[in-house]
Amino acid sequence: MKIFIIAAIILLLLYFVANTLLAIIKGEERPGLNGFLVTVIMVIAAVFSFVIGKVPLGDSNTVKVEEKKDDKKEKTEKNINVQTDNKNDIDANEEDTVEGDEPPVGIDDDEIESYSTDSISIDPISDVKIAINSIEDNAISFENATIDQFNGSIQNEEQEDSYDFIPEIDGVYRFEFSNIPNNVSHSIYLYNSDGEELDRNTSVGNESGITANLESGQKYIVSVKHGWNTGSYTLNIGHQKPLQVISEYSQIADSIQFRDQENDYIFVPEIDGLFRFEFSEIPNNVYHSIYVYNSGREELDRNTSIGNESGITIPLKAGQEYHIVVKQSGNVGSYKLLIGKQKPTIDISEYTIVSDSIQYTDQENIYVYIPKNDGRYRFEFANIPNDISHSIYIYNSGFEELDRNTSIGNENGLSVKLNANEIYHVAVKQSSRVGSYDLLVGSQKEILDISKYANVNDSVQFTEQQNIYTYIPNESRDVAFTFFDIPEDVTLNLYIYNSKWEELDKNTSIGNESGIVIPVNEGSTYYIVVEQSWNYGSYLLNIN
């Protein structure tokens, strides 16, 4: 435009000079002022006509933008829904009037092309739930032990009553007196088939005797001899109960009937993990002991002279044979042996709600989690009954502990940074009592480039959630990042980092019409982080 005006003025001057010279040559007078003004008016009219032809009349605040039709590539992104103001394709020669947040009149063509009022709406994380079955109750009751009784009487000091005994099962046997009169005692001896003495207990009364490990099929001899005074007796022989396989059961109803009795069970786990063996329904003033052995009868653990809700928690290997032995400790009586089994490890990578339960002391439910994106993840409890608490642990693939939060209830958990595609283990452990729970899993959303958008509609749905965006400006200027449309009682944190994740600015616990204004450099990468602060909800992040 400037070049055109200058050229017009030069042409005007040349025209006037040429006209004057021509008049002198012809001997005419020089053109007067009227001729000059006419010439000027003609040139101005020509310039005005040219301008009118290039700039149409209309609203002075409206700018005509000539759109260039670009090839459009369809993109499908998970959880991202892009909404733009331009709904239809625009022909290459078609002009479009941009209203509302249009750039000011007078900016150059590059600025008009780079300006965008497009918005993007990011879908919330969808709830995907899995319900994990409880450990099924599978109970079995075993018959009482066989107790043989032999009645006799010692009438003189030289008398000896002998009884042949051949065990049917290898194990522990008890030979014990009852029904001996007061002030009378007897002695008891145990011999093998060759007459070699194996054990003795002399001058004893009721509830006293001998406990011995005997081999099945071998002949033994039990002798009752005079001890102090003479009198009657009953010889009670408590037999070893058969070995029972209890791998498929969760409850064993059984009993202890004689001193030193041992009930032996075989247990073969189906999976590696933590197992619990615990007593219940033991009568008052009765105590038993529990032992765990490997297949070679090497002791692995024990808990002695215990009652209800006490037992052993122990890690066991799948497919290996273990012996669980209940032994008499204080008095005799019935019991239930409760078996808490390790549940299978479940992959919860695709789920946001995991419904599960804790059913026994020291139970551990283990889950595999493989993140899709680098970032912050949240594991939090919900729907735990009152007066119940659980603990949560995070391990890497080598089961090295990364973090924990113990003895917690609803709305408590862990926020932890995880790496994409690595294997992690999340363990929920029993802490106080037993009961159900929901484990809520908050996952990191993909990092989104918002450089070409003026408005970003997004949401925070879990504690300490972080939504991360990249922003690459096409010019150096001050940019304002401002929140709008945040629900009442919801606040957010806003952080801005450079390409090296060095913090440049932050504004925390803020609501609507609050944010950050920051100078940016053309072509540089910035990270914009919106973080949950108080409660959850949606928001609009305006970039201006």
C-alpha positions, 0 to 999 in steps of 0.5 A: 500500500505504501509503495502504491501511494509513493508511486502515485505521488511521483507520477503526479509530480512528473505529470505536472512538470511535463505539462508545464514544459509543454506549455512553455515550448508552445509559448503558452502560459504555465497551467495554473493552480486549478489545473494542478488541483484537478490533477491531484483529485484525479490521482486521489480518486484512482488510489481510492478506487483501488483501495475500495476494490481490495477492502470491502466495506463492512463491520470494522471489527470483522476480519476476512480470513482466507482459509487454505484447505489442507488435507485432513487425516483422520485420527482416532485417539483413546479417551480424546474427543476433539471439538473444533469451531469449524465443523465442515470442510472449507473450499480453498477460495471460500472466505470465513468470518471468525467472530468472538475471540478474533484477533485484533484488526491490523495483525499480519497474515502469519499471526492470523494463520496461527491464531486458533479458537479451537477447543479440546474435550478430554474424556474422563477415565471410564470405570471398569470393575472386576469382582474377585470371588471370596475363598469358598468354605469347604469343611470336613469333620474327622472321627474321634481317635480310637481309645482301647481300654483294659480293666485289671487289678494288682493284688500283690507286689509280684504281680505283672499284667502284660498286654500285647499291642500291634499298631496299625499306623505309624505314630504317637500312642499313649498308654495311661491309667484311670480308675486307680483308687486313692492311695494306690499307684502302679507302674507301667513298662513298654517292651519291644517284641524282643523284650527290650525295655523301651520306656517306663513310668513307675508308681504313678496314678490316674492320668499318668503313663507313657507316650511312645512313637511306634511302628505299624505292624510291630509287636509291643508288650505293655506291662502293668506292675505293682507300685504302691499298695494294691488295687484296680486300674483301667489301662487306656491306649490312645491310637494314632489317627490316620494321616489326612489330606486337607489340601482342598478344605478350608475348615477341619473339625477334629478333636484331641482326646488324650495327652500328647495326641498328635493329629497329622495332616498333609497340605499341598498348596496349589499356588505359591503364597502366604497361608494361614492355619488358625484355631477356632471353637476350642473350649475354654481352658483347652489349649493346643499347639500347631506345627508345620513341617516340610516333606522331610519332617523338618520343622518350619514353624510352630505356635504352642499352647494357643487357643482361638484366633491364634495360629501360624502364617507361613509362605508355602510353595506350590506343589510341595507337600507339607505336614500340619500337626496339631498337638495336645497342650493343655487339657483335651477337647475339640477344635476347628482348624481354619485354613486361609489360602493364598488367592491367585494373582490377578492382573488389574491393569485394565480395571479402575475398581477391584472388589475383593475381600480379606477373610483371615488373619495376615491374608495378602491379596496380590495383584499385577499392574502394568501401567500404560503411561509414565506418571502418577497412579493412585491406589485407594480404598473404598467401601471398607466396613466400619472398624476394619482396616487394611494395608497396601504395599507397592512392589517392583517386578523383583518384589522390592518394596517401593511404598506402603500405607498401613492400617488404613480405611476408606479414602486412604491409599498410595500415590506412586510414580510408575514407569510405562510397561513395567510390572508392579505388584500391588498387595492388600494385606489384612490389618485389623479384623477382616472384611470386604473392600474396593480398591480404586485404581487411578491411572495416568492419562496420556500427555496431550499437546495443547499448543493449537487449542485455546480451551482444554476441557478435562477433569480430575477424578482421584486423589493427587491426579495429575493431567499433563499437557505439552505446550509449544508456542509459535511466538515469544510472548506472555501466555495466560493459563486460566481456570474456568467452569470448576464446580464449587468446593473444588480446587486445583493446582497448576504447575508450569515446567520447562522441557527439562521439567524444571519448575517455572511457576505454580499456583496451588489450591485455586479455582475459577478465573485463577491461573498463571501468566508466564513469558514463553519462547517461540518453539520451546517445549513447556509442560502444563500440569493440572493437579487435584487439590480438593475434591474432584470435578471438571474444569476448563483451562483457557490459554490466551 
